[in-house]
């Protein structure tokens, strides 16, 4: 969704580099551990890379070796 102007960030899931969906082998089932949730946005530590998960599964998203965190929703303004 959002990447630094210079590019070059390496995205990985479960420690393996991300590849295009067309060339990806089926993901093995794994029990426990971190999971990536469909429809959620993830950001890196310095908030320069943001991705939207389009397929859920086991494994933690990381950017340049650092785990990405779930982006919190912005609170709506009060309607009072």
N, C-alpha and C positions, 0 to 999 in steps of 0.2 A: 504494500500500500504506500509506504513512504520510505525512502532510502536517502542516504547522504548524496550530495551532488557528485562527488568523486567516485561513488560506487565502491566496489571492492569488498563489501561486507560478505562474510561467508556464513550462510545460514545452515544449521544442522538440526536434526531431530533424532533424539536418542543417541547422540554422538556420531551419527552418520550424515555426510553432506546431503543437502536437499538436491533433487534432480527433477526434471520435468515429469509430469504425471504419465506421459506417453511411454517414457523409457524406464519407469520405476517398476521393479519386481514387486510382487505382493508382499506386504509387511507380515512378518511372522507374529503370531499371537504371543503375548507375554503377560504374565500375571504380576500385579503390583507395580510399584513405581509411579512416576509422574505420567500424567495423561494430557494430551492436547485436546481441547474442547472445541467442537465445531461452532462457528459463528462468533467466536471470541477474538478479540484483538490482543496481540502481544507486543511489548516494546522492549528494547534493550535498555541497559542501565543508564545511558546518557540521553535517552529519548530521541535518538536520531533515526532509528529504524523501527517501523511499525508494520506488522503483518496481520492479515485476517485469515484465520484458520477455516479452510473450506472442506476439510476432511478430518474427522476426529480419529484418535488412535493412541496407542501407548508411546511413550517417549517424551522427553522434555525438549522444547525448542531452545536453541542457543544461537547467538550471533557472535562470531569471532571467538568462540570458546566460552563465552559468558552466558549463563542461563538468562532467558527472557522472562519477563513477568507479565501477568495478566493485567491489562490496562483497565483501570477503574472507570466506571461510568461517571460522567459529569453530573452533579446534582442540578435538578431543575430549579428555576427561580420560584420563590413563593408566590402564590396567587392571591395572597391576602390583599 
